[in-house]
Amino acid sequence: MKFYTFRKENGKMITKFNSNFIISRIIQTDKATNIGCMYLEENGIVGYHQAVVPQLLVVINGEGYVRNDKEEYFKVLPGDAVFWEKDEWHETKSDKGLTAIVIESVELNPFLFLPLKE
């Protein structure tokens, strides 16, 4: 399990085409990729299971906890991205609610765009 950040401070200012915004790139793939939005309500949980393919959890709103095969939980907040390798055991839960984008692909390489969280 690795933790990355996509916070505004790590983004790039775009001014091309008279634009004025910051983008924090997350991922780029050439092969099939599944992208979904996951909503955990209060006391919601994504049960302990193995990742079928590499998976990136991109926290958008709320807060929660994640773990891998160890029983230690790590708090995640908006701006955090958590990466699990194929076959890595993991779980996500939230006491108060959490919204996240989930990206799954055989060629997921978040380190190409995202800095590791300190």
Backbone torsions as a table, in degrees:
resi	resn	phi	psi	omega
1	MET	NA	130.4	177.4
2	LYS	-127.6	146.3	-179.5
3	PHE	-110.9	130.3	178.0
4	TYR	-122.2	171.5	176.3
5	THR	-130.4	143.0	174.2
6	PHE	-124.6	28.3	-179.1
7	ARG	-62.8	157.9	-177.6
8	LYS	-52.2	-39.4	-177.7
9	GLU	-60.7	-23.1	-179.0
10	ASN	-95.3	1.6	-177.3
11	GLY	-83.8	-178.4	-178.6
12	LYS	-122.4	133.1	177.7
13	MET	-73.3	131.8	178.2
14	ILE	-113.5	124.3	178.7
15	THR	-123.2	-6.1	-179.8
16	LYS	-60.1	146.4	-179.0
17	PHE	62.7	31.9	-179.6
18	ASN	63.3	29.6	179.3
19	SER	-85.3	163.1	177.1
20	ASN	-152.3	81.1	179.2
21	PHE	-155.1	166.4	177.7
22	ILE	-112.8	136.0	176.9
23	ILE	-123.4	134.7	172.3
24	SER	-109.5	101.9	-179.2
25	ARG	-64.6	143.3	-178.3
26	ILE	-112.3	-48.5	-173.9
27	ILE	-159.6	157.0	173.1
28	GLN	-142.6	132.6	-179.8
29	THR	-136.3	156.0	172.8
30	ASP	-107.0	-24.6	-178.1
31	LYS	-96.4	172.4	-178.8
32	ALA	-52.7	134.7	-178.7
33	THR	-136.8	134.8	174.7
34	ASN	-102.2	129.5	178.7
35	ILE	-128.9	128.3	-179.8
36	GLY	-141.7	164.2	175.5
37	CYS	-110.6	124.5	-175.4
38	MET	-109.1	132.0	179.8
39	TYR	-117.0	111.0	172.7
40	LEU	-98.9	120.7	176.6
41	GLU	-77.6	-177.4	176.1
42	GLU	-54.2	130.7	-177.5
43	ASN	62.4	25.7	177.6
44	GLY	-76.7	155.4	-179.0
45	ILE	-150.0	140.4	166.6
46	VAL	-104.2	108.2	-171.1
47	GLY	-58.2	159.6	-178.2
48	TYR	-62.6	119.7	-177.5
49	HIS	-158.7	169.3	176.8
50	GLN	-89.7	142.1	175.7
51	ALA	-72.2	127.5	179.8
52	VAL	-71.1	-36.8	175.0
53	VAL	-137.9	169.0	173.9
54	PRO	-53.1	141.3	-173.1
55	GLN	-137.9	138.6	177.2
56	LEU	-121.6	124.0	176.7
57	LEU	-101.6	117.1	-175.8
58	VAL	-111.2	105.0	-174.1
59	VAL	-77.8	123.2	-177.2
60	ILE	-102.6	-40.1	-173.6
61	ASN	-150.6	151.5	177.4
62	GLY	83.5	-161.0	178.3
63	GLU	-151.8	157.8	-179.6
64	GLY	-164.6	-163.9	-177.8
65	TYR	-138.8	143.2	177.7
66	VAL	-129.2	158.5	174.1
67	ARG	-150.7	165.6	172.3
68	ASN	-113.0	-137.9	-176.4
69	ASP	-74.6	-7.9	174.6
70	LYS	-90.8	159.8	-177.7
71	GLU	-88.8	9.0	177.6
72	GLU	-83.9	127.5	178.8
73	TYR	-97.0	145.3	177.7
74	PHE	-119.9	133.4	-179.8
75	LYS	-72.7	137.9	175.4
76	VAL	-124.6	143.9	-176.7
77	LEU	-132.0	168.6	175.2
78	PRO	-53.7	135.7	-177.0
79	GLY	97.8	-9.5	177.0
80	ASP	-92.0	144.8	174.4
81	ALA	-130.5	129.0	-177.7
82	VAL	-114.9	130.6	-176.9
83	PHE	-113.7	130.4	174.3
84	TRP	-119.8	134.7	176.0
85	GLU	-72.7	163.2	173.6
86	LYS	-56.3	137.8	179.4
87	ASP	73.1	-1.0	179.2
88	GLU	-75.0	130.6	177.0
89	TRP	-73.3	140.6	-179.6
90	HIS	-161.1	165.6	179.9
91	GLU	-152.6	147.5	175.8
92	THR	-131.0	135.5	177.9
93	LYS	-145.1	160.8	179.7
94	SER	-146.0	134.0	175.5
95	ASP	-82.2	-35.1	-172.9
96	LYS	-109.1	-13.3	-176.6
97	GLY	116.1	147.6	-176.3
98	LEU	-154.8	139.2	173.2
99	THR	-120.0	132.3	-177.8
100	ALA	-145.9	150.7	169.7
101	ILE	-91.4	133.9	177.8
102	VAL	-114.4	126.5	-179.6
103	ILE	-119.5	126.3	-179.2
104	GLU	-128.4	128.9	180.0
105	SER	-165.1	147.6	177.5
106	VAL	-66.7	-20.2	-179.0
107	GLU	-114.1	35.3	179.8
108	LEU	-74.3	120.1	179.2
109	ASN	-133.8	75.0	-176.0
110	PRO	-62.0	-24.1	-178.7
111	PHE	-65.4	-15.3	178.3
112	LEU	-68.9	-28.2	-175.0
113	PHE	-123.9	-30.8	-172.6
114	LEU	-100.7	134.4	173.0
115	PRO	-77.6	148.6	175.2
116	LEU	-64.5	145.4	177.4
117	LYS	-75.7	136.0	180.0
118	GLU	-85.1	NA	NA
